[in-house]
Amino acid sequence: MDSHTIMYGVFGDPVRHSKSPVMLNRAFEEAGINAAYAAFHILPGRLKDAVAGIRALQFRGVNVTIPHKLEVMEYLDEIDEDARIIGAVNTIVNEDGKLTGFNTDGIGYVRSLKEETGIQLKGRKVLMLGAGGAARGVGYALAKEGAEHIYIANRTESKARELADSMSSFASVSGLGLDEVGKVASEAALIVNNTSLGMHPNVNEVPMDTSLIGPDTVASDLIYNPRITRFLREAKERGAVIHSGLGMFIYQGAYAFEYWTGRPAPIAAMREAVERSFEETSH
């Protein structure tokens, strides 16, 4: 770092577990860009001040993570159309004090899903487990890829129906209870876990009865710690193609890097940096 270093960061609460600094500092290094990226713990009630700080300190860009992705939209000058439809922002670009919000979660998810599994989504059905924060962005990106119908299954059925209603402007969607998964699992070309079930440290939890997963299905998990969840492990045992959340995490960061720098992201180096940091923390 010197007096020409361009600053970036991630705003979250909690944020100390984030792998974004490891990944994006490696990306800047690989691309030969004089930049630094740090994690900032932004407490409730302090987000507006933090966003003003982006302008005042002339940060070029910031990622936004849980729980700030919705509230942050109030403090930006412009919101990209996709982010507006999704209703959440995870990436901010600062152009001379004008802050624009983007959402790279859904596009990052689909880019990694297609690259790692080769799945063609046009005219196919998708089953999404969970109606939480990530579901809408992922659902929007899948709909844009031409998915014929999206089933959203959630423990609280009313929440699934609510999300389905709110997505009906851009997709053919229906909401159901988790107890109805058995009726639709065989129709789905893709089953996505949007819940936190199976995430470290509760690694034995699964979001559905995995015996319902057929061998011609792609099973996908947004969780990337552990790298292969029990849900994915059991799906693979049943002959399904599996896709871990690590790809989505890397590609949402890659899109952010591309928005900030206008250059292609060094994906292989970013993946290697994240994988290495997992190995170091597990020892």
N, C-alpha and C positions, 0 to 999 in steps of 0.2 A: 504493500500500500504506500502511496505517496500523495502529494497534493492534487494529482490529476485523477485519482481513483473515483469511479462512478459507483454510487451506493444503491444497493437493492436490499430487500428483506422480505420476511414473512411475518404477518400479524396473526396471532392466535391466542387462545386461552383454553387449555394449556398449549405450550409450543415447544417445550424442551425436548420432546421425543421426535421432533420433526427431522426428517432426512433431507429436507430441501436445501439447507446450507451446504451440506456435503456434496449434493448433486450439482447445484448450480455454480458453486465456486469452481468445481472441476470443469464444468462446461465453459466458464469464462477463461479459465487457464488454457484449456484445449484450443479455444478459438483465438487465443492471444489478445484478449480484451482486458484492459486495466479496469477491473471492477471487483467489488466485494459484496457478499450477500450474507446477512445475519438474521437470526430469529429474534423477534421482539414480542415479549409477553404483554399483550394489551388487555388490561383488566376491564370488566364491565363498566360502562359509563365513561370510558376514556378513548373510545374509538374516534369520535369526532376530532379530538385534539390530535390523535395520532395521524389522521388523514391530513389535517392542516400541516402537520410536521413534514409530510411528503413534499408539499409545496415549498415550505419554508427552507428545508434542508436540501432541496433540489435532488431528492432521490429520483432515479429514472423509472423505477418500477417496484411494485410490491405484490406479493401473493397474499391472499386473505384466506384463512382457514377457519374452522369451527371455533367459536359460534358467531363469527362476524360477517358471514357471506351475504346475509340479507340486509342487516342494518347499514352496512357500508354504502349501499346504493344511494342512501339519502344524502351522502356528503360528496358525491362525484358530479362532475360537470356534464358528462355524457355517458350513456350506457349503450353498448353494442346491442343490436337487435336480438341476437340469440340469447344473450345474458338477460335481456329484458323479459323474453318469453319464458326462460327457465326460472327467472325470479331470484337469481343469485349471482354474485360476482366473486371470482377467485383470483383475478389478475387485474392489476391497475397499471396503466401506462401513463407516464407524465410527459406531456409535450409542452415544454415551456410554461409550466404552471397549470395547464389544462389537463384534468384527470379524467381518463376514460376507462370504464370498467368492462371487462370481458369475462366469459366463462369458458375455461379450457378443459373442464372435467369430462363433459360428454364427448367432445371431439377427440380428446386424448384417449378416452375409453375405447371408442370405435376404431381409432387408428391402430391401437395395440391389438384389439380383438381380431381385426382383419389380418394384420401382419402375422400374428402368432398362430391363428387357427385356420385362416383361409375361408372362413364362413361367408356365404352369400346371404344377405338378409332380405333381399327383395322378395316379397310374397311369402315370407316365412312368419311363423308365430313365435312370440317370446313370452316367457314366464319370468316376471321379476318378483323376488321375495323381499318384502319390506317396502314400506312407503315413507321412508325417512328422507333426510336431506339430499342424498345423492341420486335418489330414484328419478326425480323429475329431469335432471340434466342428462342422465343416461337414457331415459325413455325418449326424450326429445331427439337425441342424436340417433337412436335406433329408428325412430319414425322417419327421420330425414334420409336414412339409408334405405327406406322402402319396406320396413317390417309391416306385414299385413295386419297383425293384431297384437296388442300387448296385454297380457293378463298381469294384474298386480295383486299379489296375495299378501295379506298382512294379518297379524294376530288379532288386532282390532279391525274388524271388517269395515266399519264405518270410515276409518281412516283411509283404507284402500279405495273405497268408493269415492271419497272426497278428492283424493289425488287423481283418480281416473276422470272424474268430472272436470277437474281443473286442466287436465291434459287433452280434453276432447277437441279443443280447437286445432290441435296439430297432429292428432293420432287417433286411431281406432283403439280404444282402451276399455277394459272392464275391471272392476275391483271385486275381490272375493276374500273370504276368510282363509287362513292357512289350512283349515280342516278340509277345504275343497280342492287342494292342490292335486290330489289323486285323479280328479276328473279331467284336468287339463295338461298334466305333465307330459303325457305321451304325444300330445299335439305340438309341443314346443321344440323348435330346432335349437333354441338357446334358453338356458335357465341361468339367471343371474342372481347371486346373493348380494342384496343391498343392505342387509342387516349387519350388526356388529357381532352376530353369533359365530363363535369360532375364533374370535380375535384374541391375541395374547392378552392376559394370561389364561383366559377361559377356553383353552384350545380343544376341549372335548365336545363343545356344543356344535350342533348342526342346525341349519334353518329349516330343513324338511327331511322327510323320510327318504333317504337316498336310494332305497330299493325301487323307487318309482322312476329313476333315471334310466333311460334306454341307451343302448350302445351307439345310436346314430345322433346323439345329442351333443351339443357343446355346453359344458358346465363352466360357469365363470364366477369368480369371486372378487369383490372390490377390496377385500382385506389383503394387505401385503405383509402382515406380521402375525402369524408365521407365513412364510412364502407359500407353502402348500397347506391349506386348511384341511381339517378332517372331511369337510364337505367335498373338496376337490379330490382328496385321496380316495374316498369311497366311490365317487363318480368314475374315477379312472379305473378302479377295480371292476366296475360294471361295463367298461369298454368305451366310456364317453371320452371325447377330447376335452382337455381342461385348459383353463386360462386364468392365471393368477392376477391379483390386483397390482402387482408390481409394475406391469406394463402401463396401466392407466396412470399410475403415479409418475412414471418416467415421462410419458407423453404429454400429460398436462403441464409438466415442467418444461418440456421441449417446446410446446406451443407458446408458453409464456416467454421463453428465451427468444423465440422467433419474433414475437410481437415487440419485444424490447429492443432487439438488436438489428432486425431485418436480415439476419443471416440464418442459414440452416443449423439446427442444433446438432451438436456432436453426440448423437444418441448412444453409441457404443461406450464412449467414455463415461457418460452419465450413468448408464446401467452398471458399469463396472464399479464406479464409486459407491453406488448404493449397495450393491451386493457385498462389496468389501466391508462396508460399515456394519452390515448385518453379521458378517462372520466375526468381526472384532467384538461386537456386543454380546454375541452368544458364547464367547469363550470365558 
